């Protein structure tokens, strides 16, 4: 039985060898479920919340939880039941094993010693709702779970109660059978809801038991990093100051309080000392300490981090480490320093422009090729359209890495965008990452959960249904054939499969890799896109950077840079081609602050 076990660490319930054997048996039987078996190893993992607590725990699941069954109506209008209790409980057991030194399950194998804490989980509320939607055989679904945690000590005395509450949204995909009645990713749906619930469980349990085990005294602090001119860009020769404000918010004196800096080695080497001993703090007392360094005159543009650690000698639970990111560059700004976001153009607003900016640098499947600068590329594109493009922050969706699953992209395209559309709407979708091409030329974008590819034709259909005034799709990344050793059989990518009016601005016209610029830490196409948006594409010097100007600029610059700097050839392509007389060519992407101010707009 599932719950008859005692665990001292996170364990996998199905070994890799067992999964492969089961997959083999399924294949021999002519069934299609092998993909389901192997996909479990690519599911969302539990987050790492730090070292295990010293507590030994007994988990007791109320039958209301383990027997949870949720009725629903499948795609053929037949009643079904989703048996979710055992899967949710199993993930919670793994979460407890990752959080505590030892975990015993009520009704399972006896622990070698008596647990010091019992946690009772009782189901308070649950619901499963499938919404009517016929888009691409996908059905939006919501699962809501509310669970009461009751904490007890070894003697059975109640220590406190906490409520966990999650609502998880996902689009269910009809299983590949003739009738398409049920949904192939129902197991993943329950698993991801269980991860959300278990993440809350780990956080709440740590707080509850840390408070129970430690005295009421509490050490807290706030760390900030400052530079001389206050622009938070740290230049060569500039002084860097780390200020830490500490406070004893408890009722007991704290002894041996210290503050320590960790992080990027060469930055730490500029400080005369990286540890300061503060000493004692009386109840309610506050103190402030500072670390000061001077950066070398000659430095390269780069990112760095300082981690601030504060501790005292007597409290078991220490405040969490705080991380201070640093953007470091040589003295003096240059036009090519695209990571310095330009000043917001005052008075220029585009309230009907909407941007979905997607950047995926690493994937759930760790064997997928990494696109190391993609998350930053997506973030900078988002920042530029807000600062120079007049796009309100509420009109922007930024999806990066694990927040860019197929479900996240669906939510942005099918749920968020349609509610904002009007006849003046302009929609921009930027995608930095991977794509694959079939033997017929069909293009598939690769979301974070790489096992679930995203057909470009689905994106096209979703965007076409919006009926926006202008729609622009930008892609920067690697384009590879579907499957291994299939290059000779693969057609060129068909970037406009439906012949729609959507404008596709693609970083590379052929199969292969959209180059990355290691010097400037961006995709080569995106690096010159940012330079275009900040004004270099404005050839007529009227202060407006238009789509037509941007297309011309990228076509010239990317081809030139790929040949001269990387000895390769990368040729951007626009589909369909834009003529100077097309209305879309005059679409204003950004407006320059200096020109706009001079014109009095």
C-alpha positions in Angstrom: 0.0 0.0 0.0 1.1 3.5 -0.7 1.2 4.8 2.9 2.9 1.8 4.5 6.4 3.3 4.7 8.8 5.1 6.9 11.1 7.5 5.0 14.2 9.6 6.0 14.6 11.2 2.6 12.9 12.0 -0.7 12.3 8.8 -2.6 11.1 7.9 -6.1 8.1 5.5 -6.1 8.9 4.1 -9.5 12.5 3.3 -10.4 13.9 4.1 -13.8 14.4 0.4 -14.5 10.9 -0.3 -13.5 9.6 2.4 -15.7 11.5 1.1 -18.7 10.2 -2.4 -18.1 6.7 -1.1 -17.8 7.2 0.9 -21.0 8.4 -2.2 -22.8 5.4 -4.2 -21.7 3.1 -1.4 -22.8 4.8 -1.2 -26.2 4.6 -5.0 -26.7 0.9 -4.8 -25.9 0.4 -2.2 -28.7 -0.8 0.5 -26.3 0.1 4.2 -26.4 0.8 4.8 -22.7 4.6 4.6 -22.9 4.9 8.4 -23.2 2.8 8.7 -20.0 5.2 6.5 -18.1 8.4 8.2 -19.1 6.9 11.7 -18.7 6.7 11.3 -15.0 10.5 11.9 -14.8 10.0 15.3 -16.5 7.3 16.6 -14.1 7.6 19.7 -12.0 9.9 18.9 -9.0 9.5 20.1 -5.5 11.4 23.4 -4.8 14.6 23.3 -2.7 13.9 25.2 0.5 17.1 24.6 2.3 18.5 22.0 4.7 16.2 19.7 6.5 14.9 20.7 10.0 16.0 18.4 12.8 12.4 17.5 13.7 11.1 13.9 13.4 7.5 14.0 12.1 4.5 11.7 12.1 2.1 12.5 9.2 -1.5 11.5 9.8 -3.9 11.8 6.8 -7.6 12.0 7.6 -9.6 9.7 5.3 -11.3 12.7 3.8 -7.9 13.5 2.2 -6.6 10.1 1.1 -10.1 9.1 -0.3 -10.6 12.3 -2.2 -12.5 11.7 -5.5 -13.6 14.6 -7.7 -16.4 14.1 -10.2 -16.3 15.6 -13.7 -17.8 15.2 -17.1 -15.5 14.0 -19.9 -15.4 15.1 -23.5 -18.1 12.6 -24.4 -20.5 13.9 -21.7 -20.0 10.8 -19.6 -19.5 11.1 -15.8 -16.0 10.3 -14.5 -14.2 10.5 -11.1 -10.7 11.9 -10.6 -9.0 9.9 -7.8 -6.7 12.6 -6.5 -6.2 11.8 -2.8 -3.4 9.2 -3.1 -1.3 11.2 -5.6 -1.6 14.4 -3.5 -0.8 12.6 -0.3 2.2 10.9 -1.9 3.7 14.3 -3.0 3.1 15.7 0.5 5.0 12.7 1.9 7.9 13.6 -0.4 7.7 17.2 0.7 7.9 16.2 4.4 10.8 14.0 3.6 12.6 16.9 2.0 11.8 19.2 5.0 12.4 17.0 8.1 15.1 14.7 9.3 12.7 11.7 9.7 9.1 11.1 8.6 6.7 8.4 9.7 3.4 7.7 8.0 0.4 6.9 10.3 -0.5 3.3 9.8 2.9 2.4 8.2 6.1 1.0 9.6 6.9 2.0 13.1 9.6 4.6 13.6 12.8 3.6 15.4 12.1 6.4 17.9 9.0 8.4 18.9 8.4 11.4 16.6 8.6 14.7 18.3 5.8 16.3 16.2 2.6 15.1 14.6 1.0 16.8 11.6 -2.6 15.9 10.9 -3.9 16.8 7.4 -7.7 17.2 7.0 -9.5 18.1 3.8 -11.6 21.2 4.2 -12.8 21.9 0.7 -12.2 20.6 -2.9 -13.6 21.3 -6.3 -12.9 20.4 -10.0 -14.3 22.5 -12.8 -13.9 21.9 -16.5 -14.9 24.9 -18.7 -16.5 24.5 -22.1 -13.9 25.5 -24.8 -13.3 23.7 -28.1 -10.0 25.4 -29.0 -7.5 22.8 -30.3 -9.1 19.9 -28.2 -8.0 21.7 -25.0 -10.3 22.3 -22.1 -9.5 24.9 -19.4 -9.8 23.3 -15.9 -9.5 24.5 -12.3 -8.8 22.4 -9.3 -9.2 23.9 -5.8 -8.0 22.2 -2.6 -8.1 23.5 1.0 -6.4 21.5 3.7 -6.2 22.1 7.5 -2.9 21.3 9.1 -3.0 20.6 12.9 0.4 20.5 14.6 0.8 18.5 17.8 3.8 17.8 20.1 4.9 14.3 21.3 2.4 14.3 24.1 -0.5 15.2 21.8 -0.8 18.8 22.8 -1.9 21.1 20.0 0.8 23.5 18.9 -1.3 25.4 16.3 -3.3 25.1 13.1 -2.6 26.4 9.6 -4.7 26.3 6.4 -3.3 25.5 3.0 -5.3 26.7 0.0 -4.4 26.4 -3.7 -6.3 26.9 -7.0 -4.5 25.4 -10.0 -5.4 26.3 -13.6 -4.4 24.2 -16.6 -5.6 23.3 -20.1 -6.5 19.6 -20.4 -5.5 17.9 -23.7 -7.8 15.3 -25.2 -6.0 11.9 -25.3 -5.0 10.6 -28.7 -7.7 8.1 -29.2 -10.5 7.8 -31.7 -13.3 9.3 -29.6 -11.1 11.7 -27.6 -13.3 11.4 -24.5 -10.8 11.7 -21.6 -7.7 13.8 -21.2 -4.1 12.6 -21.5 -2.5 15.1 -19.1 -4.9 14.6 -16.2 -2.1 13.0 -14.2 0.1 16.0 -14.8 -2.7 18.3 -13.8 -3.1 16.6 -10.4 0.7 16.4 -9.9 1.2 20.1 -10.5 -1.7 20.9 -8.1 0.0 18.6 -5.6 3.3 20.5 -6.1 1.6 23.8 -5.4 -0.1 22.4 -2.2 3.1 20.7 -1.0 5.2 23.9 -1.6 2.8 25.7 0.8 3.1 22.8 3.2 6.9 23.0 3.3 6.8 26.8 3.8 4.1 26.7 6.5 5.7 23.7 8.4 9.1 25.4 8.5 7.7 28.6 9.9 5.4 26.8 12.4 8.0 24.4 13.8 10.8 27.0 13.8 8.6 29.3 15.9 7.8 26.4 18.3 11.4 25.4 18.7 13.1 28.8 19.2 12.7 31.5 21.8 10.4 34.5 21.0 13.4 36.6 20.2 13.8 37.2 16.5 16.7 38.7 14.5 15.8 40.4 11.3 17.6 42.6 8.9 17.4 44.6 5.6 20.3 44.8 3.2 20.7 47.5 0.5 23.5 48.2 -2.0 24.2 51.8 -3.1 26.6 53.5 -5.6 27.9 57.0 -5.7 25.7 58.5 -8.4 22.5 56.6 -7.3 21.7 55.0 -10.7 22.4 51.5 -9.3 24.8 50.8 -12.2 28.2 50.1 -10.7 31.0 51.6 -12.9 34.8 51.3 -12.8 36.3 53.5 -10.1 33.0 54.0 -8.3 32.5 53.3 -4.6 30.1 50.5 -3.6 28.3 50.5 -0.3 26.4 47.7 1.4 24.2 48.9 4.2 22.6 46.4 6.7 20.0 47.4 9.2 19.5 44.9 12.0 16.8 44.6 14.7 16.0 42.3 17.6 12.2 42.1 17.5 12.0 39.6 20.3 11.9 39.7 24.1 15.4 38.2 24.8 18.8 39.6 24.3 20.7 38.3 21.3 24.4 37.5 21.6 27.2 37.2 19.1 25.4 38.9 16.2 27.5 39.0 13.0 27.1 40.1 9.4 29.0 38.4 6.5 29.2 39.1 2.8 29.5 36.2 0.3 29.0 36.0 -3.4 31.1 36.8 -6.5 34.7 36.4 -5.5 36.3 39.3 -7.3 33.8 41.7 -5.9 34.3 40.5 -2.3 38.1 40.9 -2.8 37.5 44.7 -3.1 36.2 45.0 0.5 38.8 45.4 3.3 36.7 42.9 5.4 33.7 40.7 4.6 32.6 40.0 8.2 31.6 42.5 11.0 31.0 41.4 14.6 28.1 43.5 15.9 27.9 41.8 19.4 24.8 41.9 21.5 21.4 43.3 20.7 18.9 44.1 23.4 15.1 43.4 22.9 13.8 46.1 20.5 17.3 47.4 19.7 18.3 48.3 16.1 21.8 48.7 14.7 23.2 49.6 11.3 26.5 48.5 9.7 28.2 49.3 6.4 30.7 47.6 4.1 32.5 49.9 1.6 34.6 49.0 -1.4 36.0 50.8 -4.5 35.7 49.0 -7.8 38.8 48.9 -10.1 39.0 51.5 -12.8 39.3 48.9 -15.5 36.5 46.3 -15.4 34.4 44.5 -17.9 30.6 44.7 -18.2 29.1 41.8 -16.2 26.6 40.7 -13.6 27.6 39.9 -10.0 25.9 39.1 -6.7 26.5 39.8 -3.0 24.9 37.5 -0.5 24.3 39.0 3.0 24.3 36.5 5.9 23.3 37.6 9.4 23.4 35.3 12.4 23.6 35.2 16.2 25.1 32.6 18.6 22.0 31.5 20.4 19.0 31.3 18.1 18.4 28.0 16.2 16.4 29.7 13.4 18.5 32.4 11.6 17.0 34.9 9.1 17.3 33.9 5.5 20.2 35.1 3.3 19.5 38.2 1.2 20.9 38.5 -2.3 21.9 41.8 -3.8 22.3 41.7 -7.7 24.9 44.1 -9.2 25.1 45.4 -12.8 28.7 46.3 -13.4 30.1 48.1 -16.4 33.2 50.1 -17.5 33.1 53.9 -16.9 31.1 55.9 -19.3 27.9 54.7 -21.1 28.2 53.7 -24.8 25.4 53.3 -27.4 26.0 49.5 -27.4 25.4 49.2 -23.7 21.9 47.9 -24.3 21.4 46.5 -20.7 21.1 50.2 -19.6 17.4 50.7 -20.1 16.8 54.1 -21.7 14.9 56.9 -19.9 11.1 56.7 -20.3 9.8 58.8 -23.1 7.5 61.3 -21.4 4.1 61.9 -23.0 4.3 59.0 -25.4 1.8 56.2 -24.5 0.5 53.3 -26.5 -2.3 52.0 -24.2 -3.6 49.6 -26.9 -0.3 47.8 -27.4 0.1 44.4 -25.7 3.3 42.4 -25.4 3.9 38.8 -24.5 7.7 38.4 -24.0 8.9 34.8 -23.6 12.5 33.7 -22.9 13.5 30.2 -22.1 17.2 29.5 -21.4 16.9 26.1 -19.6 14.3 23.4 -19.8 12.7 20.8 -17.5 14.4 18.2 -19.7 18.0 18.9 -18.9 19.2 17.3 -22.1 17.6 20.1 -24.2 20.0 22.6 -25.6 20.4 25.6 -23.3 19.8 29.1 -24.7 21.8 30.9 -22.0 20.8 34.5 -22.7 17.1 34.0 -23.6 15.6 35.0 -20.2 17.5 38.2 -20.1 16.6 38.9 -23.8 12.9 38.6 -23.0 13.3 40.8 -20.0 15.1 43.6 -21.9 12.6 43.5 -24.7 9.9 43.9 -22.1 11.8 46.8 -20.5 12.4 48.6 -23.8 8.8 48.5 -24.9 7.7 49.9 -21.6 10.4 52.7 -21.5 10.5 53.8 -25.1 7.5 52.1 -26.6 4.9 53.6 -24.2 3.4 50.2 -23.3 1.9 50.2 -19.8 3.3 47.6 -17.5 -0.2 46.1 -17.1 -0.2 45.4 -20.9 3.0 43.2 -20.6 3.3 39.5 -19.8 6.9 38.3 -19.2 7.3 34.5 -19.2 10.8 33.1 -18.3 12.1 29.6 -17.9 9.9 27.5 -15.6 7.1 30.2 -15.8 6.9 29.6 -19.6 5.3 26.2 -19.8 2.7 25.4 -22.5 0.0 26.1 -20.0 1.4 29.5 -19.2 1.6 30.4 -22.9 -1.9 29.2 -23.4 -3.2 31.3 -20.5 -1.6 34.5 -21.9 -2.8 33.9 -25.5 -6.2 32.4 -24.9 -7.3 33.9 -21.6 -5.4 37.2 -20.9 -5.2 38.8 -24.4 -8.8 38.3 -25.7 -10.2 40.2 -22.8 -8.2 43.4 -23.8 -8.8 43.4 -27.5 -10.3 46.3 -29.5 -10.1 47.5 -33.1 -7.0 49.6 -32.3 -5.1 46.8 -30.5 -1.5 46.0 -31.5 -0.2 42.6 -30.3 3.5 41.8 -30.1 4.7 38.3 -29.2 8.5 37.8 -28.7 10.0 34.3 -28.3 13.6 33.5 -27.4 14.4 29.8 -27.2 14.2 26.7 -29.2 12.0 25.6 -32.2 11.8 22.4 -34.3 10.8 21.8 -37.8 9.0 18.7 -39.2 9.7 17.1 -42.6 6.8 19.1 -44.0 8.2 22.4 -42.7 5.8 22.8 -39.8 7.3 24.8 -37.0 6.9 23.8 -33.3 8.0 26.2 -30.5 9.5 24.6 -27.4 8.1 25.7 -24.1 9.8 25.0 -20.8 8.0 21.6 -20.5 9.8 20.5 -23.7 7.9 17.2 -24.0 4.8 19.3 -25.0 5.8 21.2 -28.1 3.7 24.2 -29.2 2.7 24.1 -32.9 3.2 27.5 -34.5 -0.1 27.1 -36.3 -1.9 27.1 -32.9 -0.2 30.4 -32.0 -1.3 31.7 -35.4 -4.9 30.7 -34.9 -5.0 32.2 -31.4 -3.5 35.5 -32.7 -5.8 35.6 -35.8 -8.9 35.3 -33.7 -8.0 38.5 -31.8 -8.5 40.5 -35.0 -6.0 43.1 -33.8 -5.0 46.1 -36.0 -1.4 44.8 -36.2 0.1 41.6 -34.9 3.9 41.0 -34.8 5.7 37.8 -33.9 9.5 37.9 -33.2 11.7 34.8 -32.9 15.3 34.5 -31.8 16.8 31.1 -31.2 17.8 27.7 -32.5 15.8 26.0 -35.2 16.4 22.3 -35.5 14.8 19.3 -37.3 12.3 17.1 -35.4 14.1 13.9 -34.3 17.7 13.0 -34.7 19.6 12.7 -38.0 16.6 14.2 -39.9 18.2 17.2 -41.4 18.2 16.0 -45.0 14.5 15.2 -44.8 13.4 18.5 -43.3 12.0 21.3 -45.3 12.7 24.9 -44.6 10.6 26.4 -41.7 7.2 27.6 -42.8 6.9 30.6 -40.6 3.5 31.7 -42.0 1.6 28.4 -42.3 -1.9 29.9 -42.5 -1.0 32.7 -44.9 -2.2 35.2 -42.3 -1.5 38.9 -42.1 0.6 38.4 -38.9 4.1 39.7 -39.5 6.9 37.3 -38.6 10.3 38.8 -37.9 12.6 35.8 -37.5 16.2 35.9 -36.4 17.4 33.2 -38.8 16.0 32.2 -42.2 17.3 28.6 -42.2 17.8 25.6 -40.0 20.5 26.0 -37.5 21.4 28.3 -34.6 20.5 31.9 -34.1 23.9 33.0 -32.8 24.5 34.3 -29.3 26.8 37.3 -28.7 28.9 36.3 -25.7 30.5 39.7 -25.5 27.2 41.6 -25.0 25.4 38.6 -23.4 22.4 38.5 -25.7 21.2 36.6 -28.7 22.8 38.4 -31.7 19.4 39.1 -33.3 18.0 40.5 -30.0 21.1 42.6 -29.3 20.6 44.5 -32.6 16.8 44.6 -32.0 17.5 46.5 -28.8 19.9 48.8 -30.5 17.3 49.4 -33.2 14.6 50.2 -30.6 16.8 52.7 -28.7 17.2 54.8 -31.9 19.8 53.4 -34.2 17.2 52.2 -36.7 15.7 55.8 -37.0 17.3 56.6 -40.3 15.2 59.6 -41.1 15.9 61.1 -37.6 12.3 62.0 -37.0 12.3 60.4 -33.5 10.0 57.5 -34.4 11.5 54.0 -34.8 9.1 52.2 -37.1 8.7 48.6 -38.0 9.9 49.2 -41.6 13.1 50.9 -40.3 13.7 48.1 -37.8 13.4 45.4 -40.4 15.9 47.1 -42.7 18.3 47.7 -39.8 18.2 44.1 -38.6 18.7 42.7 -42.1 21.9 44.7 -42.5 23.4 44.6 -39.0 22.8 40.9 -38.1 24.2 39.6 -41.4 27.2 41.9 -41.1 27.9 41.1 -37.4 27.5 37.3 -37.9 30.2 37.3 -40.7 32.7 39.8 -39.3 32.5 38.9 -35.6 31.6 35.2 -35.6 32.7 34.0 -39.1 29.2 32.6 -39.7 26.2 33.7 -41.6 22.8 34.5 -40.0 20.2 36.1 -42.1 17.0 37.4 -40.6 13.8 37.0 -42.5 10.4 38.8 -42.5 7.3 36.8 -43.5 5.4 38.2 -45.3 7.9 40.7 -46.7 7.2 44.3 -45.8 7.1 47.0 -48.5 7.7 50.6 -47.7 4.1 51.4 -48.8 2.5 48.8 -46.5 0.6 50.4 -43.5 2.5 48.0 -41.2 5.9 49.6 -42.2 4.8 52.9 -40.5 3.9 51.1 -37.2 5.8 53.0 -34.5 7.6 50.7 -32.1 9.4 53.3 -30.0 9.9 57.0 -29.8 13.1 58.6 -28.7 13.0 60.8 -25.6 15.3 63.6 -26.8 13.6 64.0 -30.2 10.1 63.8 -28.7 10.9 66.5 -26.2 12.3 68.8 -28.8 9.2 68.5 -30.9 7.0 69.3 -27.9 4.8 66.2 -28.3 
